Amino acid sequence: MLHVAQMFVRDRATAEEVVQETWLAVLNGIDRFEGRSSLKTWLFRILTNRAKTRGQRDGRIVPFSSLAGAGGEDDEPSVDPDRFLGPDSRAPGAWAAPPRAWPEDKILERETLGVINMAIEELPEAQREVIRLRDVEGWTPIEVTDALEITDGNQRVLLHRARSKVRAALEMYLNPDVAGGTT
């Protein structure tokens, strides 16, 4: 539930609040559950409605923390200064202990996941919702159509378009010469 809520709101704390509000709404409205869909679908529909509303409302608000800007009094160094050699050493300012070698496969895997996530973020909202629910969350087509209140055909079209765009972004990243900039 938290992951789905995070699709619509800015941060994890807000998503947690939305999940709590959803559970309260479910408990208060369980007597209105008609059984026309599964309980899971009903619950996630409440969650998505609440998260969308909260995301739209929060989108109109400027967080106070963003007004402080860079260079404030509370700026901390990116890296702890103790990790560098002092001024009396033979190489002042150098790393005290060099960073350990990172496994190249893990780095590439993480970069690739980053490309995929970025491509998903850049999708239109409807495509982004469908691909996340189907491919990230593992929902069935019926659960997605019920939760998003769309037809099965529309869900398939949105999923196909979303997957095509993500695949094109991945091809461009992995082999830009072969991909030829296709979108």
Salt bridges, closest charged atoms under 4 A:
GLU16 OE2 - ARG12 NE 3.10
GLU17 OE1 - ARG54 NH2 2.76
GLU21 OE2 - ARG54 NH1 3.58
GLU34 OE1 - ARG36 NE 2.89
ASP58 OD2 - ARG54 NE 3.21
ASP58 OD1 - ARG57 NE 3.89
GLU121 OE2 - ARG132 NH2 1.75
GLU129 OE2 - LYS52 NZ 3.86
ASP135 OD1 - ARG163 NH2 2.63
GLU137 OE2 - HIS3 NE2 3.20
GLU143 OE2 - LYS40 NZ 3.29
GLU149 OE2 - ARG45 NE 3.52
ASP152 OD2 - ARG156 NE 3.08
